Amino acid sequence: MLRGQKIRQPTVPETATIDNLLARTLAGEASPWPAEWQTSQEQLLLVQRVIYHGIAGLLFEQSAQLLNWPQSVLAALREQSIALTMWEMRHRIVLGELLKAFSQAGIQPLILKGSAFAYDLYATPASRARGDSDLFIAVQDVPRARELLAGLGYQLLSEQHEDLEDLNLQELWELVTPDGSRHDIDLHWRALNSLALQELFDFNQCAAHSLPLAKLHPAARGLDRPRALLHACLHRAQHISTPYHVDGVTYYGGDRLIWANDIHLLASALTPADWAQLCQIAIANGSAGVCLNGLEIAQSRLGTPLPADAMARLRTAPGQHATSYLLGGRQVRRALLDLRAIPGLQRKLRFIRLRLLPSASFLREKYPRMRNSPLLLLHLRRLLDFLRPRPKGMKH
């Protein structure tokens, strides 16, 4: 079995070669198994990269293109695909019940990112791997939404709700069902978890242009495709410098193929009018460079066709506040921009205190593999992360 085997530390070229093979396969190319990859170590490394990229279900759907791939690898893809399908079946029921309850309470959430894409763009929703569903609501609906979630048995995860109060932009709720499955709801009252960028997506405007997601639930709605594409590019760029977790492992970087595939599918679905709207919004809110960056990575990895006129408009756009924030430097600079966005001296001082001295529970949740380490080591790890530059090689 592949699971649990000890492997040698991969080199960068090995990882890059595997990622290129996976990208070509997603782009529709026939992908023969490289003749030089004959050991279980290479097979295990490829499966690990598939899980990291979140594309096991997509690859399993394209198994006819996986020429001469080892049976152990195909079996691992099949196992992952089945697990995704079983989770999706349960999560759709859980999410549908929550959306119904929100609708009855007069709350209209907008579904963001993976769950919206799964039921709008993907032929098989389960093939869009994800660990939660993101719901964007109006800020005035937050107290009622919290009461509703608690009443349905959801628990607020403490690490998302440390003493930030009005500086919070989102929080994570979790439901454990009787069968033991876990279902997380990331509740947003700002579409992006960044104080400096919190005004980029106005909820009322997003709701006015929202897209029905009838395949998910009659009450389900998401961002229209131009805004969804812009949000996907911004979300990807955020993770170049902020962490995310896959199977309990913390990663930085914007190179996950599932994010590139989302952008590819969204871009491929836009009409000329949609492209014009996308450019207008991105240029107006200073995120044209981030949008261009995401589109270019999708094109380079998956061959996404992109209209030359739209790309030219994005490339020459002035006033790149969001682009400078996300792609232009260290976390120290971003923290200063976040601080500048906070009104009032008392709030600024509280933000500084919480950034410098986060709680022990927050640190242990942030670094799960160091959960049992001394608190001083956790603070040092966080300080190093804070001072680290944007990862090398993350041009896209």
N, C-alpha and C positions, 0 to 999 in steps of 0.2 A: 504493500500500500504506500501511496505517496505521503499521506499525512503523518506527521511526526518524525519523518526522517531528518537526520542532521545533514546539512549541506555546507559546502565550502562558501566562504564569503564571495559573492559575485563581483566581478570587475565591471567598470562602467561600460566598456564595449559590449560585453555579454548582454547586459540589461538593455542597452540601446538596440542591439540586434534583435532581441526578442520583441521589444516594443515595435520595431519597424515591421516585423513579421505580423504582429497582431493588427497593426494599423492597416497594412495591405489587405489582410483578410476582411476586416470591417469594410474596407473600400470596395469589396466585391471581387478581389483577385483570387484565383486558385492558389492555394498555399501549400506546396509540398513540404513535408518535414525535412529539415536540413540533414543531409547524410552524416555530417560530423557530430550531430547530437545523438549519441548512442547510450549515454549513461542515465541512470535514474536522477542524478543531480540536475542535469539540464532539464529533464522532464518536470521535476519538482519546481525548479526556478520558474519555468514558463507558467505553471499553474498558479504559483504565487503572484506573478505579474498579472495574470488574468483576473485574479481576485482583487488585486490592488486597483486595476483599471475598471472594475465593475462590469465586465463584459462577458461573463461566463454564459449567461442566457443567450446573448446575441451570437456568440460563437457556436453554441450548440444548435441554434436554428440554422446555421450555415455549415453544418457538419459535412455536407457533400463537397465543400471546397477544401476540407482539411485532408489533403491527400497523403496517405501513408502515415498519418499521425499515430503514435503508439496507443495501444488499447488502454493503457493505464491513464494516459492524459484524457482520452475521450471519456473514460469512465468517471474521471474527476469532474469534467465539464458537465456530464450528465447528472452527477450527484448534486453539484451546485445549482444546476437548472431546476431540478426537482425541489430543492430546498427553497429557492426563490419563488417557485410556483405555489408551494404550500403556504409560505408566508403571505404572498399576495392575496390568496383566497381569503385568509383570515383578516388581513389588513383592510381589504376592501369592505368587508362587513363592518369592521370596527369604525372605519372612517365614514362609511355611509350612515351609521347610527349617530355619529357625532354631527355630521352635516345636517341630518334631519333635526336633531335637537337644537342646533344653532338656528336653523330656519324657523322653527316653531317659536324661538325666543326673539325673532326679529333681527338676528345677527347674520350679515352676509360676509362670510370669509372668502378670500380669493386664494386659491391653491397655487403655490409657487413651486418651481423647479421640478424635481423628479416625479412626484405624483401627478402633477399637471401634464408633463411630457408623456408619461406612461399611457395616459388615457386620451391624449390628443394625437401624438406622433408615432407611437410604437404600435406595430401590428399585434404584439403580445405584451400586455402591460407588465407581466412578470419579468420580461427581459430587460426592463429598465431597473436595474438593481438600485436599492436605496435602503436606508435604515430608519427613515422617519417620513412624516409628511409635514410640510411647511404651510401654515395658514396665516394669511395676512389680513388683519382686521383693522377697523377704525379705532383710533385711540380711545374714543369715548365708550367703546364696547368692551374694553379690557376687563373692568370689574365684573360685568355680567358673564363674560366668557370664562373667567376664573371660577366663578361660582358654579357654572354649568359643568366645567371639566371636573371640578372636585366632586360635584354631585353624581357624576357618572363613574366615579372610582379612580380617576387619574390622580397621580401624585406629582407634585411639583418637585423637580430635582433641585436640591439645594445649591449645587454648584453653579446653577444658572441664575440664582436669585439671591446671591450674597448682597450685602447692604448697599445696593446701588440705587434703590428706589426709583426716582424719576429719571436717572441716567440709564436705566435699562431700556433696551430697544426690542428685546425678545426674551422668551423663557421657554424652557423645555419641560413638558409634561409626559408622564409615562403611565400606561395602563398595562397591567399584567392580567391576561385573561385566564379563565379556569383551566385551559389546556397548557398553561405555562408560557405561552408566547408573549413577547413584549412588543408594545406598539407605542412609539414616541410621536408626540405632536409638538413641533417647534412653533410656538405661537409668536407671531410678529405683529407689532404695531408700527414698525418701520420696516420697509422691504429689505434694507441692508443693515447689517449689524456694525454700523460705523457712525459715530456722532457727527463727523465731518461731512458725511454723505447722506444723512438721514432725510434730507428734503428732496432727494433725487426722484422719488416715486411718490407722488401725492395719491393717497388712497382713493379719494373721491374721483379723481380723473381715471385712475386704473379701473375702478368699479364701473364707471360710465362706459368704458370701452371694453369691458370684460368679455371673455369667450366662454360659452357654455361647454361643460364637460359631461355631456349626457351619458357617455359610456361608463362613467364612474358612478354618478348619482344625479337625479333630476335637479337637486339643489346645488350641484357643484359648478363652480365657475373659476376661471383662471385668467391670467393676463392675456390681452390680445397678443398676437404673434410678434409684432414689432417690439413691444415692451418686454415680452417674454425673452426675446433674443438678446436685447440689451441687458436685461437682468442676468441672463445666463453668462454673458461675457463678463459682467461685473463680479458675479459670484466666483467665477473661475479665477479672476485676477486677485480677488481678496485672498485666496488660498495660496498664492505665491509667497505670501509673508505670514499668514495666519494658519494655525494647524487645523487638520481634520483627522478623523480616525477611521481606519478600516480594520475590522477584526481586532480591535483593541490596540492597534499600533498607530502611533502618531506620525503623520507625514506633513511635509510642506511641499508646495509646488503646484503648478497649474497644468500639469501634463497628463492628467487622467484622460483616457480615451473615451470614457462614457460622457465626460463634459464636452469633448470635441464632437462626439456623435450627436449630442443634444443640439449644439450650435449648427452642425451640418444639416440636421433634419429641419430645424427652424428656418435656416437660410434657404433651404431648398423649397420650403412651403410658402415663402413670401411672394406676393404679387408685386408688380411695379409700384402700385400705390403704397403697399406696405414698406417697400424699400425707401420711398420718399419720406414716409412718416418716421421710419427708423432714423434716417439721417437728420431730420428736423429735430427730433427729441434729443438725440445724442449730442448734436452740436449745441443745442440750447442749454443742456445741463452740464456741459464740459466733460462728457465721457466718450467723445468720438474716438479718441486714441485707444481706449480700452476696448471699445467695440471693434475697431479695426484689428487690434491685436488678436482678439478671439476668433474673428473671421479668418485671419491669415493662418492661424494654427490649424483650424478646421480644413482649410484649403490644402495646406502642406501635408497634413496627415491623412486626410480622407478624400481629397480631390473635390472639395465643395465648389460648385460653380458660383462665381460672384460677379455681379454686374459692374462693369468698369466705371460707370458714371457715379454710382453710389460709393464705391471705394475711393474715387478721386475726391468726392465731397468730404468723406471722413478723414482722408489723409491731409487735407489742407485746412481743416477746421481750426479756428482760433480758440483761445480760452479753454485750456485743458485742465481745469481744477481736479476733477475726479481722476483723470489719467495721471496727473502728477502725484496725487495722493497714493494711488494703487501701484503704479509702476515706477515711481521716481525716487526711491530711496529707502532708508532704514526705518525701523519701527519707531525710533526716537522722533523722527520728523512727523510721522503719522500721529503719534501721541500728542505732539505739540499742536497739530492741526485739529485734533479732536478737542483738546483743551480750549483752543480758541473758539470752537463752536458752542461751548457751554456758556449759557448766560449766568451772570452773577458770580461774585467772588466766593461766596460760601460753597456753591456747587463746584466751582473750579478746585477749591481746596479739598473738598471731599473726593473728587476724581483723582487728584494727585495722591492722597492718602491710600485710596484703594488700589491704585496702580503700584505704589511702592510697597504696601504691606497687605497683600491679599490674605484671606483667611486660610487656615490649615486645610479645611475641607475642600476649598477651591483648588489648592495646589495638588492635593492628593488625587482629586478627580481629573485635573488637567494632565497629570503625569501618572497614569495608572500603573505603569511598569515600575515606578519608583514609589508606589504608595506607602511602602513600609520603611522608606529611607528617612533619616533625620530631617527635620523641617528645614534646617539650615541648608542642606544640600538641595532641597526643592527650591528654596529662594534663589540660590546660586544658579541653578538650572534655568529658572525663569529670567534672571538677569542676563544670562548669556543669550537666551532666545531674544530678549528685548533688544540687545545691542547688535545682534547678528545682521549682516547685510542681506539683501535679497539674494536667494541662492544663485550661484554661478550657473550659467547655461540656461537660465530661465528667461531668455529673450521673449519667448512666447508665453 
